[in-house]
Amino acid sequence: MPTRRGSIVTTGPAPPPIEDSAMRAVDVGGALEGRDSFAEEDEDVPVKVLASDFDSAAMAPPPPRPAAAKDESLQVFCRLRPLARGEQGGVVEVVNPQTVRSAPPARAASHHGRREARDYTFARVFDADATQDEVYARTTAPLVEGLFAGRSALLFTYGVTNAGKSYTMMGEAEDSSKRGLLPRALGAICDGAEAAGAEVRLSFLEIYNEHVYDLMDGGSTSRWAPKRRALRVKDVTTKIEVANLSSVRVTSAAHGLAMCRAAQSQRKTSRTGLNQTSSRSHAVCQLEVAPRGGGAPVQLMLVDLAGSERIDRTGAAATGAQQKEANHINQSISRLMNCLRVVREKQAGGPAALAAVVPWRESKLTHLFQYLLAPPHGGLQARVSMIVNASPAAADHAETTYVVGNAAQAKAVALVRQPEGARAAPTRSAAYDHNGRRIPGG
């Protein structure tokens, strides 16, 4: 039987300077702060259409080439998916194993008067022919190895809708050669834990419309059961936990994978204009390794972010529910990028930047991983990586440039421990307490 305990434990480092990002944070109201709630919300949620952000990002000047990534920086990788039948390409190409080039399609170039190509550099770029094994070996295997050296880790897959994030994370169950990062990591962790005499535990949650839900909760037999109980995100000294989140002991890789697939089947998805099974929530899998003889456990957090999207292309405007989902997805990703931007500005220095606080508490997503992205004084440092999934289709060029540009700049964030007494969060046009929580009426 699953045990109940707070399990999302985060320990992380602080970041370095990043050049100005093409993504701009959406100014929205205060986030729901760790309160019990239900799946169906009563309040009206305004629709945020990010079309202007996508378009301006597509035509914005290229960001400065960041300095070479160091071991303690946020590692960012890029993966291109193959073109689908009927799609036109010619706008994104791999220049070398570290560089991807993006150029507006000819039609857009003629509208703006020029066609300027831009290069973006990453720790590694995977073209459309890259195998799942190649991607795992470069991006995730080092994080798994680090677990057995006592180092927790966090890995995001990020990108626009229908860019291949879920395929990268989970792959195809029927073909072992196409298994994703999660099944491969689970197998390696189980093998390592058996050799080390350690125990492996699994938790799986989703962040849907700014509420956290347990995907391994056996209390409901219906996927669409009303009033799913939302879980609370809370601070515990130098870590973040999700109260009452299920934690199940994994007896084998096959057992763990079966639980992961069962949890994934509970995730919110729907059909949109760009994807038959579009993810409508952020999914978080936590694999915890605990030494049997005692000692601090370590975790590998694998996060499949829902795709940022333009509702005029996905058709989300057709239904109120999809409008709300798209709004929350775009807002939470904007807030994540905004937090990274504020962090990089603080690391760049300057009185104004140093006085700023990072708005971790404005989103469940950023609150959950606050101490992994910026570990508090006395907390443990984790390794953090991001895979940006890019579409080479001409129709997706603006959205692709939007996410690729921001991901390329995120690699300038350094993962360093925060000084004692440092404030956790930001400053813009609102009042925050020292933990970065919005003050009511501020």
N, C-alpha and C positions, 0 to 999 in steps of 0.2 A: 504494500500500500504506500502511496506517496506520503511523505512527511511534510508538515507545514513549518516553514521557517523563512525568515527573511533571507533571500539568497543572492540578489544582485549586489555583489560586493565590488566596489570599485576603488581602485587605487591608481593614480596616474600622475603624470608630470605636467609641467607647464610648458607653454610654447614660446617660439621666437617671432621675429618680425616678418610680416608678409606684405607684399605690395598691394595697392588698392585693388579690391576685388570687383569683378564685373557684376557680381550679385549684390543687390541692395536689400537690406532687411525690410520686411513689411512692418509698418507701424501698426500694431494691433493692441487690443486690450490685454489686461493682465491674464496670465495663464491660470488655469484651475490649479490650485496649490494642494496637492496631496490629500484630497478629501475623498471619502467614500462616495461613490455615485453609481449610476446604472448606465447601461449601454445606450439607452435612448435619452437624449438630452432635450429639454423643453425650450431652451432659449434659441432665438433666431441667430444664425451665424451669417454675417455678410460674406458675399462671394468676392474673393480677391482674384482678379484676372491678371496674370503675370505676363500677358502678351508683350506689353511695352518693355518689361525687363528682358525678355528673351530677345526682342528685336534690337534693343540698344546693346546688349551683350554681344550680339552677332556682329555689329559694326563698330564696337569699341576698339581702341588701339590695343595691341597685344601687350600683355603684362611683361614686366622686366624678367629676364631669365634669372631664376633663383640660384642661389649658391648651391654647390654640390651638397647633396643630402648627407647628413651624418647619422650615426647609429641611433642617436637620441632624438632625431627629428621624426615628424610624422611622415611615414613612408607612403607615397602615393603611386599607384600603378594605373595604367590605362589599358582597357581591352575593347577592341572593335568587334562587333558582331558581323556575321556575313550579311550581304544584301539579300533581301527576300525577293521572291518572284514578283516582277513588275516594278520594283523600286529602281530609281535612277541614282547612280552614285557620282563619283568624280569630285566630291567636296572634302573628303577626309582621306588622308593617306599616311602610311607609316614611313617616315623618312629614315629612321635608324632605330635600333632597339631602345633608345631613350626618348625619341622625339616623334610627335605626331603633328602633321600639318593640316590646317583647316582653311578652306577658301570658300567664299560665298558661291552659290550656283550662278551660272552665267546670267540667268534672268534677273536675279537680285543685284548682281554687279552692274548691269546696264541701268537698273533703276536708280542706284546710288552713284553711278558715274565711274566706278572703279571696282576692281576685283583684287583685293589685297589679301594675300595668304598670310597666315600667322602660324608660328611654330610654338608648341607647348612641350615642355620637357617633364619627364617622370622618371621614377626609379627604374621602371621597365615598361615598354609598350608591347602589348600582345596583339598581333594582327588577327584577321578572321580565321586563319588556318591554325592558330595555336590550339593545342589540345588541353583538356582539363588537367591532365597530369602535369603539363608544363606550367600552367598557371598555379596549380597547387604547390609545386616544388619551389617556385620563386617567391610566392606571396605568403603562404600559410605554413609550410613545413618548418621554417625557422621559428615561427611563433609557438608551434607545438613543441619543438625542441626546448625552447625557453621555459616552458612550463615546468619541465623536470630539472631546471636550474633555479626554480623558485621565482619565476617572473610571469606575472599575469599579462594578458594581451587582449586587444580589442581589434576587430576587423570589420569594416563597413563595406558593403557594395552599394554604390551610389550612381545615379544616372536618371535620365528621363524615362518615361514609361515605354515599355516594349524595347528596351535596349539590351536585355539579356542578363539582368541582375539575378533573377531567381534561378535561371539556368546555371549561372556561375556558382551560385551558392548550393543548390540542391542537385542539379544535373538531371539525368534520366535514370529511373529506377531499373529499367529493363536492360540497359547496356552498361556493364561495369566500367568500360573505358570512358564512359561519359558521366561517371559519378562526379558530383560537385565537390566544392571545398568542404562542406560540412560532413558528408559521409566519409571522405578521406581523412579528415582531421579526427573524427570519432574513432575510426579504425586504428590510427596511429596512437591516439591517446590511450585506448584500451590496451594495446600491445605494450606501451611504455609503462602503464600503471601495473600491469600484471608482472612485468619484470622488476619493478621497483617496490612491489608489495603495497601499492596505494589503492585507494578507492575512488571510483569515478561516479559523480552524481550529475544529473541532468535536470535543467529547468527550461521552460519555453514560454515566452509571453509575447503579446502583441500590444502595440500602442495604436489605438484606434480612436479617432476623433478626440485626441488628448486625454484618453482614459487608458489605463493599463489593465489588461486582462490575462488571466492564466490560461494558456492553451492546453495545459495538461490537467485541468480541473475536471475530475470525473463526476462532479455533482450534477452536470447537465448532460442529457443524452441528445438534445437537439442543437444543431449548429446555430439555429436562429432563436434559441430560447430567449424569452423576454427577460429583461432586467438581469443580465449577466452582472455579477458583482465585480465592480472595479476595485483594483488593489491600490494601496497607498504607497507612494515613494517617500522614504524617510531617511534622514541623516543619522548615522550612528558613529560618532567620533570622527574617524578619518575614512569612513566608507559610506556608500549609499546602498540601501537595501529596499527591496520590495516586500512589504509585509504580507505574510500568509501565502507566499508563492510556493507552489509544489516543488519538491526536490526529490527525485527518484534515483535510487542506486542503479547503476548500469552494470549488468552482469556479463555482457558481451557486446561486441560491435553490432551484431545483428539485432540484439535486443534494443540497444540504444537507437539504432536507425529506425526500427519499427515504431518506437515512441516518437521520434522526430517526425516521421511521415504522418502519424496519427495527429500530432499537434498541428502540423502544417495544414491538414485537412480542415481544421477548425478556424483557420485564418480567414479574415474577411476578404473576399474577392468579388469582382463583378465584371460583366462584359462592357467594354467601352468601344469607342470608334477606332481605337488603335490596338486593342488587345482583347482576346476572347476571355482571358482569366486575369484581369488586371488586379494586382494586389492593392488593397485599399487601406492597408495598415503597415506599420513598421514591425517586422518580426525579429525577435531577439532570442537566440539560443545560448544558454550558458552551460558550459562543460566545466565542472569543478573537479580538481584532483586534490585529494586529501591524503597525506601520509598516514598509514595505519598506526604507526607508532607515536602519533601526535605531530604537532607542528602546524604552521599556518597553511591553510589551503590556498591554492592558486586557481584562477579561472581563465578560460578562453571564452570571450564573448564574440559571437558571430552574428552580425546585424545585417539583415536584408531590408534596406530602406525602400519604402514605396517610391515609385517614380514621380518626380516633379512633372507637372503637366499643364498644358494650356487647354482650358475647357472648351474653347472654340474648335479644337481638333479632336478631343476625346469624346465630345458629345455630353460631357458631364452636366451642361446647362439644361439638358432635357429632363432631368429629375432632381428634385430637391435634395434627396439623400446623397447623390453623387456630387452635387455642388458642395455640400457640407464636407464630404470626404476630401474632395480636391482642395478645398480651402485649408483644412487642417494639415493635409500632406504638405502643401506648398509653404504654409506658415512655419511648420516645424523644421523643414529643411532650411528655410531662410534664416531661422533663428540659430540653427546649428552653424551655418556659414557666418552669421553675424558674430557669434561667440568666438569663432576662430579668427575673424578679422580683428576684433577687439584685443584678443590675446596677442596677435602679431604686432598690433600697434603699441601695446604695452611693452613688448619685447624690443621694439624699435627705439623706445626711449622717448624723452621729452616730457616736460612737466604735466601737460594736459593728458597725455597718454598714460603716464604712470598713475595719475589720480583716478583714472577710469576704473570701473568695476565691470566684470564680465557677466552678462545677463543669463547665467545658467538656469535660473529658476523660471524663466518665461516659457519654457517648454518641458514636457515630460522627457522628451528625448535627450535634451542637453542636461537636464537635472540628473538623469539616470547615469550619465557617463561623465559627470563633472570631475570626479576625482581620478578618472582614468586619463582625461585630457589635460587636467591641471591638478596634479596631486597636492594635497595640503601639506603643510609643514608636519613632518613626522609620519606621513603616509608613504606607501610603497609606490615605486615607479613601475609603470606598465609600458609595454610596447604597443604602439597604435599604427595600424595600416588602413589604407582606403583603396578600393578598386573602383575606378570610375568606368562604367560601361557606356560606350559611345556607339551611336548609330551612324553608319557611313551614308545613309540615305539623304539625298538632296532635300527632301521634304522636311527632314528633321534638323537641318543645318543650324537654325537659330537656337533651338533648344540644346543641341549638342555643344555648340560653342559656349552656351551659358554654363553648362555643368563642367565641361573640360577646362574652361578658363579658371573657374573657382577651385577646382580640384588641383590644378597645377600650382596655384598660389598657396593652397593649404600646406604644401610640402615645406614652406618656409617656417611653419610653426615648429618650435622646438619643444620637446617634452622634458621639462625641468621642474623640480619640486618648488612649490611656492614658498616664499619667505614667511617666517612666523608673523602672524597678525595681518597677513595680506587679505584684502577684501575679495570676495568670491566673484562679484559680478558688476553691471554697467551703469550708464549715466545719462542716457539720452532722453530728454524731454519727459522724464518721469522720475519719481523718487524711489530709491531702493534701499533696503536695509543692508547691513554689512555682509549678509550671505547672498545678496543678489536677488532677494525676493521683493516683488513690487509692493510698495506700501499702499494700502487702500486709500484712495483719494489723493495719492501723490501725483 
